[in-house]
Structures are given as C-alpha cells and as structure tokens.
C-alpha cells in the first residue's frame, strides 16, 4: 500500500488509492524519527522504520551487525577508504591485513605476498623484468641498500664514496651480541668464514689468526707481535709513513716480512728476514763492529758473539753480506743483505762499471775488475774474496755505492 505524509500529525500514513482515503496507521513514522542520512525501510509486514546507513548495509548484505559483504560485486572508490585503528581487511584465517594507527604499521599475515607475480613462493616474492627489477631501502640522505638482479649495492642515492657494512649491528639493532658471517658456494659449502667474536677469518679449512683489531690498525703501523697461536697471520704497516711493509707469521712463529719502504732506519726487532725495496734478501744480525753501521759495507761473521757480524777485514776472503742501513748502534740488530741485489761500498776514488767483477779490498769495502784472472793460489784467494757483479755505472767521487748482484764463494 502507498504511503502519504500527513502534515497535521507529521506522520507518514497508509494511503488507499481506491477509496482516496488516508488511514492513520499504527505503524506510522514520525518526522522526528528522521535525520539527514536516515533511510526509510519497510519491514516484512510493510511496517515503515527509519534505518541508519550501516543498518541498511547490513540488511542488504544479509550480515548481522556492522559487517558487510559486497556479494561478489566490485567496489569502485571515488575518494578514500578509511579503516579505523585496529581494523582489518580479509579473513581471520588469512589473508588478513591489519591497520595499526597507534604503532603506525600495516600487518599482512597468514599468506604469501606476490608483487607482479600471481604465484609467490616466499613470504614476499617480487618479480619483474631483469632490466627493471629492483628492491631499494633508502633514507633522506641517500644511505641505504638496493638490489638489482643478482647485485647487492650500497647507498644508491649518494654520488660520492661511501661505506657498506655487513653485520654492523646485532641483537635488537644493538651491540650486545656478536654475529658470524659465512660466504658459501651455492652447494651448502662454506668458502670463507668470519668469526664475529674473535675477528678471525677462515678460508676453506684454514683458520687465520688475523683479527679485525689488527686489521683496522694498519694505518697505525701494527707489528706482527703476539704469541704463535695466531698461525698463518698477516699484518700490515703504513708504508707511506716509512714503515716496513706487509708481514706473514707462519705456524711455528717465523716472520716473513716484505720491505717496501724508502726509510733506512726502520729495523724492527721482531723480524728476521725480509725482501728489500731493490730486490735483496736481508736477515737480522747483531751489530758487533764497535760503531754505528755504514750502509754498503761488507761484513763477516762475528768471532766473539753469536748471531752477529763484524767488518770484513782487508782483503778478507769470508764475506757474508752487505750492511743495508746506516746508523744502527753497536749491539743492536741490523739488516744484512745476503742475497739478491745490494748497494755495495766501493773504495774511495774508484768508479763502478756495470758488468765488472766485484771483490773485497780495504776493510769493509770492495774494488772491481773487468775480468778476474785465474791460475795459481793468488788468483784462487782473489776468487774467494768475490762479492758479486756490478749492474750500474757510477762515477768516482770518494766512497761510492754501486748496485750489485751479490753472491759469495
């Protein structure tokens, strides 16, 4: 039956179009029952009732309370869809999206999330063309990490040198727990292992004793000191500051050091062998010459002290090496070049000629001949005084240093 508004009673009454009469019905709806967004709804017995939008949505969906289903219909949002704090979209058993305004997060649970893929195989699966697939995290200053194909890159938004860190922070983004790092081969095998608690590094099955503390002190001229438990250890020193170069310590404690320095006074006491800057093999012996060392002088084994040297006597036939550095005090350890290339002191007033034969002369000094003679005992004695062969030409000018390939008979 139609309805008609009664202006006298301010009610909505039944209207009988056959008899053209208005009947004041028991189910009349008062105008005061309506607000700006109220709907008029006829119940199953045709009784009119005011309904709020939420109540109308619940009636249309067949759901109870405020729940509403679109019944497989599409929803086109003209403006914004606002979800209250704690509100959810989805199903309790998943997928379920929860909105948390207080803690400012969006939680997606009980499902896998695929971006550009309908079949995610992980909790988050991002798929795309190889030329466009990129995952990036970055702060306002450009610091962050981004991955592109099979690359992991640092600080995408910084047009300058920067540093990338692995395992810089540990538990709860803090520094209370160490973190180890393993680099593997893709077949469940470890190639390199970094022990976070000790700083030790392992490659394959060898565990190196180099610690991060020593590694970070290269610029401070760290020396390979400490006990021999740190086997196969590598240490570095600041070559630019005039120190000796890298050193390795073997498992029995022997140190092998490479000298890449131009400084001549650096003679650390913990090394016993090294390669000099010009290609000589040097060992450390105690200076027992009775004076400071003079670079280039020829020495022989000390007759009074173990592991020591003295100046080779005049025309001496038992030279063992050439002094590398000047100014090392008597009683201190000094480098003696025993093989390879050395700068040899030539007697005052003589020149050096490349290709000539070098042998001992005045005490501590050498002379040279174009060709050594042979024959009798005197020539044999001269041969026993051999120091090596000259490889550069130097004009006479007092005592000179001539570069020679040294060897002894």
VEXRO-814891 format. One record per residue (C-alpha): residue in one letter; x, y, z. Coordinates in steps of 0.02 Angstrom, whole numbers, plus 32768, in hexadecimal, padded with zeros to 4 digits. Example, Ala and Ser with C-alpha at 12.3 -4.5 7.8 and 13.67 -1.06 7.14 Angstrom:
2
a82677F1F8186s82AC7FCB8165
//
This chain:
409
x800080008000x804580B07FD7x8076812C805Cx804581E18071x8088826680E5x800682B0815Dx80348366817Dx7FBD83728210x800382E18272x80B182EB8224x80A482318203x80B781C3816Bx800D816A815Ax7FCA80DF80EEx7F7181228053x7EE080C47FFFx7EE180F77F48x7E3C809A7F25x7DD780F87FA5x7E4A81917FA0x7E53818E805Ex7EE5819D80D8x7EE98128816Bx7F4881538209x7FA680B08220x7FEC806582BCx809480578264x809D810F823Ax814B815E8230x816282088282x81C6828E8227x822D82A282C3x826E81F182AAx82D2822A8212x837E827A8206x83DE82B88170x8424820C8144x8393819F817Cx834481238104x828D80EC8106x827F802F8106x81E27FC280FBx81ED7F248165x81A77E7E8131x80F87EAF816Fx81017F548110x81207FB581B0x818B804F818Bx8227806881F5x82B980E581F0x8364809581D2x841580D881DBx848C80BA8148x84E8803181A9x84447FDA81CEx84117FE48118x84B87F9980E2x84A37F0B815Dx83F37EEA811Cx842C7EED8066x84BD7E778088x845D7DFE80F1x84E37E108178x84C87E35822Ex850A7ED08287x857B7F448229x85C77EBE81BAx85AC7ED38100x85D07E688069x85CE7EA87FB7x85897E007F7Fx860A7DEE7EF3x85E87E9E7EB6x86767F157E8Bx86997FAC7EF7x86D280497E9Dx871B80C97F14x86FA817B7EE0x875781C47F75x87B181748009x878C80D48067x87AF80F0811Fx87CB805F8196x87C680848250x8858805A82C2x885B7F9F82DCx87EB7F838246x88097EF481CFx87EC7EC3811Bx87E77E0B80F0x87BF7D6C814Ex87F37D3381FAx88477C9881B3x88A17D038132x88C97D6180CFx88AD7DEB8150x88E57EA0814Ax88E47EFD81F1x88F37FB98202x89487FFD829Fx894080BA82ACx898F80C0835Ax8A2F8064832Cx8A24809D8277x8A347FF7821Dx89D97F8B81A0x89DD7ED281C4x89BD7E4B8142x89B07D9D818Cx89857CE98162x89B17CF880ABx8A3A7D10802Bx8A467DB97FD5x8A6E7DC17F1Dx8A9F7E607EC3x8A8B7E4E7E07x8A737D937E1Cx89D27D307E39x8A327C9D7E82x8AA67CD77F0Fx8B1A7C4F7F51x8B577CB17FE9x8B0A7D23806Cx8B377DB47FF8x8B567D8C7F42x8B847E1C7ECDx8B887DF47E15x8BB07E5E7D7Ex8C147E717CE0x8CD17E677CFCx8CE87F1A7CC3x8C6C7F617D40x8C6C7EEE7DD8x8CB17F4F7E6Bx8C947F507F26x8CCE7FEC7F82x8CD3802F8034x8D1480E08046x8D0F817080C3x8CFF8229809Ex8DBC823A808Cx8DCA81B0800Bx8E15812C807Dx8DCA80808067x8DD27FDB800Cx8D8B7FAA7F64x8D8F7F087F04x8D8C7EFF7E48x8D847E537DF7x8E0F7DF17E50x8E657E8C7E98x8E657ED37F48x8E957F8A7F47x8EB080137FC7x8E7280C67FD0x8E1780D57F2Ax8DEE818C7F45x8E9E81CB7F71x8F0D820D7EE7x8FAE81F77F4Cx901981727F9Ex8FC18119802Cx8FD2807E8099x8F617FE5809Ex8F577F7C813Dx8F287EC6815Ax8EF47E908209x8F1C7F3D8250x8E927F2882D2x8E5A7E8C832Dx8DCC7E5E83A1x8D3C7EDA83A7x8D9D7F528338x8E207F6483C0x8ECF7F2C83EEx8EB17EA88474x8ED07E0D840Ax8F517DDE8387x8F1F7DA582D9x8F827D2A826Ex8F7F7D3481B0x8F957CA68134x8FAA7CB68077x8F787C168020x8F847BC27F76x8ECD7BA37F4Fx8EDC7AE97F75x8ED67AF78034x8F927B09803Fx8FEA7B97809Bx90707BF7803Ax909B7C7B80BBx906A7C8C8171x90777D2881DDx906F7D098299x90177D9D82E9x90517D79839Cx910C7D688376x911E7DC782D3x91747D2F8287x91607D0A81CFx91587C5C8184x916E7C3080CDx91457B7E80A0x91867B12812Dx920F7B8B8166x91E97BFC81FAx924F7C9A81F6x92807CF58294x926F7DA48250x91F57E0482BBx918B7E988289x91E47F01830Ex928C7EE582BCx92437EF9820Ex91F67FA0823Bx929E7FDC8281x92FD7FD081DDx930B808D81D5x9353808B8286x93E880208251x93B07F8082A5x943D7F0282BDx94267E4482B9x94437E2C8373x93E87DB583E8x93EE7CFB8404x93FC7C78837Dx934A7C39839Bx931A7CB68314x935C7C478289x93677C7A81D2x934F7D2E820Cx93577DC38197x93837E7081D6x93977F178180x93F17FB981A1x93DF8067815Ax945F806480CEx943C811B80A2x9479814E814Fx951F80F88133x94FE8054818Cx95227FA7814Cx94A07F5180E3x942C7EBB80F8x94627E278163x942B7D738175x94497D07820Ex944F7C4A81F2x94097BCC826Bx94B37BB382BFx94C57C6C82E3x953C7C998256x95197D44820Bx95307D6A8152x95277E24812Cx952A7E868089x95837F2D8090x95347FAB801Bx957880428076x95F580C88046x961A80EA80FCx96C380A4812Ex96B880AD81ECx9623803B8206x96697F99824Dx95E37F4582B9x96277EC1832Fx959E7E418313x95CC7E16825Dx965B7DA88226x964B7DAA8167x96037E1F80E4x960C7E54802Ex96587F018017x96127F897FA7x96937F697F1Dx96857EAB7F1Ex96FD7E697FA1x96E17DE58024x970F7E2980D0x97217DD8817Ax97377E248227x97DA7E0F8285x98237E6D8319x989C7EF982F1x99447ED28343x99B07F4782DBx99D17FB88370x997D804D831Cx98DE808182C3x98BF8027821Fx98EF80718177x987E804380E5x98D27FDD805Dx99637F9B80C4x99967EE580B3x99877E7E8153x99B97DD28191x997D7D63821Ex99AD7DA082CCx9A387D3F8320x99FE7D7383CFx993F7D7283D0x98BB7CF98390x98417D36830Ax98AB7DD182ECx991C7E21826Ax99BD7E868263x9A157EE781D9x9A687E788158x9B247E8F816Ax9B937ED180DFx9B947E5A804Cx9B287DE680B7x9AF77D458063x9A5D7D1C80CCx99DB7DA680ADx99257D7980D8x98C27E1480ACx98AB7ECF8091x986A7F4B8114x97C17F8D80DEx97A380218154x981580A5819Cx981680DE8251x97E9803C82ACx984180418353x98C07FBF838Ax98667F3383E7x97C17F4E8388x97797EE38300x97947F1D824Dx97607EE081A3x97E77E86813Dx97C67E628085x98027DB18062x97BA7D917FB5x976C7DEA7F21x97907EA27F01x97EE7F177F77x98447FC07F71x98FC7F997F94x997E80157FD5x9A11802A7F5Cx9ABB80657F9Ax9AD681217F93x9B0D81677EEDx9AD280D77E81x9A4280D67E03x99C6804B7DE6x99A77FFD7D3Dx99127F907D15x99417EDE7CE9x99E47EDF7D4Dx9A157E607DD2x9A0D7E9C7E88x9A7A7E5B7F18x9AB97E937FC3x9B437F147FD6x9B5E7F8A8069x9B087F56810Bx9A4C7F6080ECx9A5E7F9B8038x9A677F4E7F8Ax9AC37F6B7EE8x9AA17F247E3Cx9AF27EDC7DA0x9AB17ECD7CEFx9AE37E157CEAx9B287DAE7D7Ax9BC97D4F7D5Ax9BE37C967D77x9C747C237D95x9CD37C157E38x9CB37C267EF1x9CAD7CE37EEBx9C237CE17E6Bx9BC57C5F7ED1x9BD57CCE7F6Bx9B907D617F06x9B007CF37ECCx9AD67CCC7F82x9AC47D887F9Fx9A387D977F1Ex999D7DFD7F4Ex99407DFF7EA8x992B7E5A7E03x99077F137DE9x98677F427D8Cx987A80007D81x98FD80817D52x992881057DD5x99AE818C7DC3x9A3B81967E41x9A13820D7ED0x9A6281D97F73x9A0E813E7FB9x997E81107F46x98F080917F4Ex98E080207EB6x984B7FB07E9Ax98807EFB7E8Bx98387E4C7E7Fx98917DFC7F12x98CB7D4B7F32x99587D047F99x99D27C727F80
//
